[in-house]
Amino acid sequence: MRALVRRPYFTRMTKHSLVSWAPLLVGAAVLAGPTVVAAQSTQPVPRSAAASAPRAADTVHAISPARRPLPPETQTAGTTRFSFIAYGDTRGRRDGVAEQYEHGLVVESMLRTLAQRDSTPSPIRFVLQSGDAVVNGRDPAQWNVSFVGLINRITTQGGIPYFLAPGNHDVTSSGDLASPGRAEGLQNYLRAMQRLIPPDGATRRLAGYPSYAFGYGNTFILAFDSNIAEDSTQHAWVAQQLSGLDRARYPHVIAFFHHPPLSSGPHGGPIVERPTSAVREKYMPLFRAHGVRLLLTGHEHLFEHFVERYRDAAGTWRRMDQIVSGGGGAPLYTYTGEPDLALYRRRSQGDSVRVSHLVKPGMQAGDNPYHYLVVNVDGDNIDIEVIGVDWGRDFQPYRSNKAVIGDKR
């Protein structure tokens, strides 16, 4: 006698979601809810992916280049007003089997926002993603089936460039450059991004690494791999990029990477993970020394905002805003406690560092919806809009969805 078993499936996620249970008849095909189960299979296979999912041996497809790529840096020197999108952590529950559903909701909202802003004085020019594109970056099927097609919509339909910093799920969390798993994930990342980031040999690219930079208008953007934050070659390259900048041309310097130096989700609070510790020790002093204005990170699947104030070499008080935006579609996280800053403060005494937690995430998953940021640059000023998605469209983390970055100039 064939056994009738029940398995969970999820329909549309809301802050009050319930798990539904679909009957599966082992050994025979049964259509149940949104899943189709093939004969002799115990795994649900969605209709859309069952026939088209590539073999794991296939290579990762390159994301399509932007229909409207960024011009060379020299051609935008006079641009002082524009916007860009930032977000992170898009990995889905069914990577490799179906397109990322929750991430798809985010992309749909982005495309609407792009269209609305296209003819305004502050059009959106590019997208930054702070990592964890897929669950397992070593698996080409996860990139090809679940991620690349969605990003092609941004680069072709939306027409703008897309820049991804690697997360631990993309290239593994190993800090060893020789790790086979890391090498496999990095190869897949580079294949996906080959038409979007500067090539090896370019001034704004560290050869062989997923570390790169670009300038647009009055703003300089820097991406590096925080999984290997201890690596001296990468650190030296970042330092060289910052020290060689024309700060009259680039008053705004923004870094985006995966592991936040400060966070209060399950990766933070009392826990200080190895990459976070290395970012605090090696990169934060570098960012203070060069007046980096804004850090955009993910890893925690929520939204929060820290402000770090410090004295520069001349004794002038400066401000660095640090935003964690991990609401791109991965399972949502909640607040677990304030970050352990005891060692960080001791090591930063020379800069008189003071940290404030401007926006804390909620205690329930429903308090922390899927979202993305629109970052608006207008001359000397930067502000952000937090755009909630689907059931979180009314998200107002600042008692509104807008905030000024830094002190108004």
C-alpha positions as CSV (number, residue, x, y, z in Angstrom):
1,M,0.0,0.0,0.0
2,R,1.4,3.4,-1.0
3,A,1.8,5.8,1.9
4,L,0.1,9.2,1.9
5,V,2.3,11.8,3.5
6,R,2.1,15.5,4.0
7,R,4.7,18.1,3.3
8,P,4.7,21.8,3.7
9,Y,4.4,24.3,1.0
10,F,4.3,28.1,1.1
11,T,2.1,30.4,-0.7
12,R,2.4,34.2,-0.6
13,M,4.4,35.2,2.5
14,T,2.9,37.8,4.8
15,K,3.6,38.9,8.3
16,H,0.8,36.5,9.5
17,S,1.8,33.6,7.2
18,L,0.7,30.0,8.0
19,V,2.3,26.9,6.7
20,S,0.0,24.8,4.5
21,W,0.4,21.1,4.1
22,A,0.0,19.4,0.8
23,P,-0.7,15.7,0.4
24,L,1.9,13.7,-1.5
25,L,1.4,10.1,-2.6
26,V,4.8,8.4,-2.6
27,G,5.3,6.3,-5.8
28,A,2.6,8.1,-7.9
29,A,2.2,11.5,-9.4
30,V,0.0,13.7,-7.3
31,L,-0.9,17.3,-8.0
32,A,-1.2,19.2,-4.7
33,G,-1.4,22.9,-4.3
34,P,1.5,24.7,-6.2
35,T,3.7,21.6,-6.5
36,V,3.9,18.7,-8.9
37,V,5.5,15.5,-7.7
38,A,6.8,13.1,-10.4
39,A,6.4,9.4,-10.2
40,Q,8.8,7.7,-7.7
41,S,9.9,11.1,-6.5
42,T,9.6,12.4,-2.9
43,Q,10.7,16.0,-3.9
44,P,8.2,18.7,-5.1
45,V,9.1,20.1,-8.5
46,P,7.5,23.3,-9.6
47,R,5.9,23.3,-13.1
48,S,8.0,26.2,-14.3
49,A,11.4,24.6,-13.5
50,A,10.8,20.9,-13.9
51,A,11.6,20.7,-17.6
52,S,14.1,23.6,-17.9
53,A,16.4,23.3,-14.9
54,P,20.0,22.8,-16.1
55,R,22.3,20.0,-15.0
56,A,24.6,20.9,-12.1
57,A,27.5,20.4,-14.5
58,D,26.4,23.4,-16.7
59,T,28.4,26.6,-16.4
60,V,27.0,29.8,-15.0
61,H,25.4,32.1,-17.5
62,A,26.8,35.6,-17.7
63,I,24.3,38.3,-16.7
64,S,23.4,40.5,-19.6
65,P,25.2,43.8,-19.9
66,A,23.3,47.0,-19.1
67,R,21.4,48.5,-21.9
68,R,22.6,51.9,-20.6
69,P,26.1,51.2,-19.1
70,L,27.9,53.8,-17.0
71,P,30.1,56.1,-19.1
72,P,33.8,56.4,-18.4
73,E,34.6,58.2,-15.1
74,T,36.0,61.3,-16.9
75,Q,32.7,61.9,-18.7
76,T,30.6,62.3,-15.5
77,A,32.8,64.7,-13.6
78,G,30.2,67.4,-13.7
79,T,27.3,65.1,-12.4
80,T,26.2,66.0,-8.9
81,R,22.7,64.8,-8.8
82,F,21.6,61.2,-9.3
83,S,20.3,58.1,-7.4
84,F,21.1,54.4,-7.1
85,I,19.5,51.3,-5.5
86,A,21.2,49.3,-2.8
87,Y,20.1,46.0,-1.2
88,G,21.3,42.5,-0.3
89,D,20.7,38.9,0.5
90,T,18.5,37.6,-2.3
91,R,19.0,33.8,-1.8
92,G,15.8,31.9,-2.0
93,R,14.2,28.8,-0.4
94,R,14.2,26.9,-3.7
95,D,17.4,28.0,-5.4
96,G,18.3,25.8,-8.3
97,V,14.7,24.6,-8.7
98,A,12.7,27.8,-9.3
99,E,13.3,31.5,-9.8
100,Q,13.6,33.4,-6.5
101,Y,10.0,34.3,-5.7
102,E,10.6,36.8,-2.9
103,H,13.5,38.4,-4.8
104,G,11.2,38.6,-7.8
105,L,8.8,40.8,-5.8
106,V,11.7,43.1,-4.9
107,V,12.8,43.3,-8.6
108,E,9.3,44.1,-9.7
109,S,9.1,47.0,-7.3
110,M,12.6,48.2,-8.4
111,L,11.5,48.2,-12.0
112,R,8.5,50.4,-11.2
113,T,10.7,52.7,-9.2
114,L,13.2,52.9,-12.0
115,A,10.4,53.9,-14.5
116,Q,9.0,56.5,-12.2
117,R,12.3,58.1,-11.6
118,D,13.7,57.9,-15.1
119,S,12.5,61.3,-16.3
120,T,13.2,63.1,-13.0
121,P,16.2,65.3,-12.2
122,S,17.6,62.4,-10.1
123,P,17.3,59.2,-12.2
124,I,18.5,55.8,-10.9
125,R,21.8,55.0,-12.5
126,F,22.9,51.6,-11.0
127,V,22.2,48.9,-8.4
128,L,24.5,47.7,-5.6
129,Q,23.9,44.2,-4.1
130,S,25.9,43.4,-0.9
131,G,26.0,39.6,-1.4
132,D,24.4,36.2,-0.9
133,A,22.9,36.0,-4.4
134,V,22.1,32.3,-4.0
135,V,22.2,29.7,-1.3
136,N,25.1,27.7,-2.7
137,G,27.3,29.6,-5.1
138,R,29.2,26.5,-6.0
139,D,26.1,25.1,-7.8
140,P,25.7,26.6,-11.3
141,A,22.0,25.6,-11.4
142,Q,21.3,28.0,-8.5
143,W,22.7,30.9,-10.4
144,N,21.1,30.0,-13.8
145,V,17.6,28.9,-12.7
146,S,17.0,31.2,-9.7
147,F,19.1,34.4,-10.0
148,V,20.5,35.4,-13.5
149,G,17.1,35.8,-15.2
150,L,15.9,38.2,-12.5
151,I,19.0,40.4,-12.8
152,N,18.7,40.3,-16.6
153,R,15.4,42.2,-16.1
154,I,17.2,44.9,-14.3
155,T,20.0,45.3,-16.8
156,T,17.8,45.0,-20.0
157,Q,14.3,46.1,-19.1
158,G,15.5,48.5,-16.5
159,G,18.6,49.2,-18.5
160,I,21.0,49.9,-15.7
161,P,24.2,48.2,-14.4
162,Y,24.2,45.8,-11.5
163,F,27.1,45.4,-9.1
164,L,27.4,42.4,-6.7
165,A,29.8,42.0,-3.8
166,P,30.3,38.3,-2.8
167,G,28.6,36.9,0.3
168,N,29.5,33.8,2.2
169,H,26.8,31.8,0.4
170,D,28.3,32.8,-2.9
171,V,32.0,32.0,-2.4
172,T,31.8,30.1,1.0
173,S,32.8,31.6,4.3
174,S,36.4,30.3,4.1
175,G,39.1,32.9,4.6
176,D,41.6,30.6,2.8
177,L,42.1,31.7,-0.8
178,A,43.2,28.2,-1.7
179,S,40.0,26.5,-0.4
180,P,38.5,24.4,-3.2
181,G,35.0,25.4,-2.3
182,R,35.9,29.0,-2.4
183,A,37.6,28.6,-5.8
184,E,34.5,26.9,-7.2
185,G,32.1,29.6,-5.9
186,L,34.4,32.4,-7.0
187,Q,34.6,31.0,-10.5
188,N,30.8,31.0,-10.7
189,Y,30.5,34.5,-9.3
190,L,33.0,35.8,-11.9
191,R,31.2,34.1,-14.7
192,A,27.9,35.6,-13.7
193,M,29.4,39.1,-13.3
194,Q,31.9,39.1,-16.2
195,R,30.0,41.6,-18.3
196,L,29.3,44.0,-15.4
197,I,32.4,44.5,-13.3
198,P,35.8,45.9,-14.4
199,P,37.9,43.3,-16.1
200,D,41.2,41.9,-14.7
201,G,43.9,44.4,-15.6
202,A,41.7,47.5,-15.2
203,T,42.8,50.2,-12.8
204,R,39.6,49.7,-10.8
205,R,39.9,46.0,-10.4
206,L,42.1,43.7,-8.2
207,A,43.1,41.0,-10.6
208,G,41.8,37.6,-9.7
209,Y,39.6,39.0,-6.9
210,P,35.9,40.0,-6.8
211,S,37.2,43.4,-5.5
212,Y,36.5,46.5,-7.7
213,A,35.6,50.1,-7.8
214,F,34.0,52.8,-10.0
215,G,33.3,56.4,-10.0
216,Y,30.1,58.2,-11.1
217,G,29.7,61.9,-10.8
218,N,30.9,63.1,-7.4
219,T,30.7,59.6,-5.8
220,F,33.2,56.8,-5.6
221,I,32.0,53.3,-5.0
222,L,34.2,50.5,-3.6
223,A,33.4,46.8,-3.4
224,F,35.5,44.1,-1.7
225,D,35.2,40.5,-0.4
226,S,34.7,40.6,3.3
227,N,34.9,36.8,3.5
228,I,38.7,37.3,3.1
229,A,39.0,40.5,5.1
230,E,42.3,39.3,6.6
231,D,43.9,39.1,3.2
232,S,46.8,41.6,2.9
233,T,46.7,41.8,-0.9
234,Q,43.1,42.9,-1.0
235,H,43.6,45.3,1.9
236,A,46.5,47.0,0.2
237,W,44.5,47.4,-3.0
238,V,41.6,49.0,-1.1
239,A,44.1,51.3,0.6
240,Q,45.7,52.3,-2.7
241,Q,42.3,53.0,-4.3
242,L,41.3,55.3,-1.4
243,S,44.7,57.1,-1.1
244,G,44.8,57.8,-4.8
245,L,41.4,59.5,-5.0
246,D,40.9,63.1,-6.1
247,R,38.7,64.1,-3.2
248,A,37.8,67.4,-4.9
249,R,36.2,65.2,-7.6
250,Y,34.9,62.6,-5.2
251,P,33.6,64.1,-1.9
252,H,31.4,61.0,-1.4
253,V,33.1,57.6,-0.9
254,I,30.8,54.6,-0.4
255,A,31.9,51.1,0.3
256,F,29.6,48.0,-0.1
257,F,30.4,44.5,1.1
258,H,28.7,41.6,2.8
259,H,29.6,41.4,6.5
260,P,28.5,44.4,8.6
261,P,31.0,45.7,11.2
262,L,28.0,46.4,13.5
263,S,24.8,44.4,13.6
264,S,22.1,43.2,16.0
265,G,20.7,40.1,14.2
266,P,21.7,36.5,14.6
267,H,25.1,37.1,13.1
268,G,25.8,40.0,15.5
269,G,24.7,41.0,19.0
270,P,27.0,39.1,21.4
271,I,28.5,37.2,18.4
272,V,31.5,38.6,16.6
273,E,32.1,36.4,13.5
274,R,35.6,36.1,12.0
275,P,35.0,38.3,9.0
276,T,33.3,40.9,11.1
277,S,36.3,41.0,13.5
278,A,38.7,41.4,10.6
279,V,36.6,44.2,9.0
280,R,36.6,46.0,12.4
281,E,40.3,45.6,12.9
282,K,41.6,46.2,9.3
283,Y,39.1,48.2,7.3
284,M,37.3,50.5,9.8
285,P,40.5,52.4,10.7
286,L,41.2,52.7,6.9
287,F,37.7,54.0,6.3
288,R,38.0,56.6,9.0
289,A,41.4,57.7,7.8
290,H,40.0,58.4,4.3
291,G,36.7,59.8,5.3
292,V,34.4,57.1,3.9
293,R,30.9,58.4,4.3
294,L,28.6,55.4,3.9
295,L,28.9,51.6,4.4
296,L,26.2,49.4,2.8
297,T,26.2,45.8,4.0
298,G,23.9,42.8,4.4
299,H,24.4,39.3,5.9
300,E,21.6,40.1,8.4
301,H,18.2,39.7,6.7
302,L,16.7,42.9,8.2
303,F,17.2,46.7,8.2
304,E,19.2,48.7,10.7
305,H,21.3,51.9,10.8
306,F,24.3,52.7,12.9
307,V,26.1,56.0,13.1
308,E,29.8,56.2,14.0
309,R,31.4,59.5,15.0
310,Y,35.1,59.9,15.3
311,R,37.9,62.5,15.3
312,D,40.0,62.7,12.1
313,A,43.8,63.5,12.1
314,A,43.0,67.2,12.4
315,G,40.8,66.6,15.5
316,T,37.6,67.4,13.6
317,W,34.5,65.3,14.4
318,R,33.4,63.2,11.4
319,R,30.5,60.9,10.8
320,M,30.2,57.5,9.0
321,D,26.8,56.0,8.4
322,Q,26.6,52.2,8.4
323,I,23.4,50.6,7.0
324,V,22.5,46.9,7.0
325,S,20.0,46.1,4.3
326,G,19.5,42.4,3.9
327,G,15.9,42.4,2.8
328,G,16.3,41.2,-0.8
329,G,14.3,37.9,-0.4
330,A,16.3,35.6,2.0
331,P,14.4,34.3,5.1
332,L,13.9,37.2,7.4
333,Y,15.8,37.7,10.7
334,T,15.0,39.6,13.9
335,Y,16.8,41.6,16.6
336,T,18.9,39.5,19.0
337,G,20.8,42.1,21.0
338,E,23.2,45.0,20.8
339,P,26.6,44.3,19.2
340,D,29.5,43.5,21.4
341,L,31.7,46.6,21.0
342,A,34.1,46.3,24.0
343,L,37.2,45.3,22.0
344,Y,36.2,47.6,19.1
345,R,36.0,50.7,21.3
346,R,39.4,49.8,23.0
347,R,41.1,49.5,19.6
348,S,39.5,52.7,18.3
349,Q,40.3,54.9,21.3
350,G,42.8,56.9,19.3
351,D,40.0,58.1,17.0
352,S,37.5,58.7,19.9
353,V,34.9,56.5,18.3
354,R,31.3,56.8,19.5
355,V,28.6,54.6,18.1
356,S,24.8,55.1,18.1
357,H,22.2,52.7,16.9
358,L,19.9,55.0,15.0
359,V,17.4,52.3,13.8
360,K,17.0,48.9,15.4
361,P,15.3,45.9,13.7
362,G,12.1,44.5,15.2
363,M,11.7,41.5,17.5
364,Q,9.4,39.7,15.1
365,A,10.0,38.7,11.4
366,G,6.9,40.7,10.5
367,D,8.7,43.9,11.7
368,N,11.5,43.5,9.2
369,P,10.0,43.2,5.7
370,Y,11.7,42.7,2.3
371,H,13.0,46.0,1.1
372,Y,15.6,48.0,-0.8
373,L,17.1,51.4,-0.6
374,V,17.1,54.3,-3.0
375,V,20.1,56.4,-2.3
376,N,19.8,60.0,-3.5
377,V,23.0,62.1,-4.2
378,D,22.4,65.8,-4.5
379,G,25.6,67.9,-4.5
380,D,27.1,67.7,-1.0
381,N,24.1,65.9,0.5
382,I,23.0,62.2,0.5
383,D,19.6,60.9,1.7
384,I,17.9,57.5,1.5
385,E,14.5,56.1,1.0
386,V,13.6,52.7,2.3
387,I,11.2,51.0,0.0
388,G,9.2,48.1,1.6
389,V,7.9,45.4,-0.6
390,D,4.7,43.4,-0.7
391,W,3.2,43.2,2.8
392,G,5.9,45.6,4.0
393,R,5.1,48.4,1.6
394,D,4.3,50.7,4.5
395,F,7.7,50.1,6.2
396,Q,8.8,53.3,8.0
397,P,11.9,52.6,10.0
398,Y,12.6,56.3,10.7
399,R,8.9,57.0,11.5
400,S,8.9,57.7,7.8
401,N,10.8,55.9,5.1
402,K,13.4,58.6,4.6
403,A,16.6,59.8,6.3
404,V,19.6,62.1,5.8
405,I,23.0,60.4,5.6
406,G,25.6,62.3,7.5
407,D,25.1,65.8,8.9
408,K,23.4,68.2,6.5
409,R,26.0,70.3,4.7
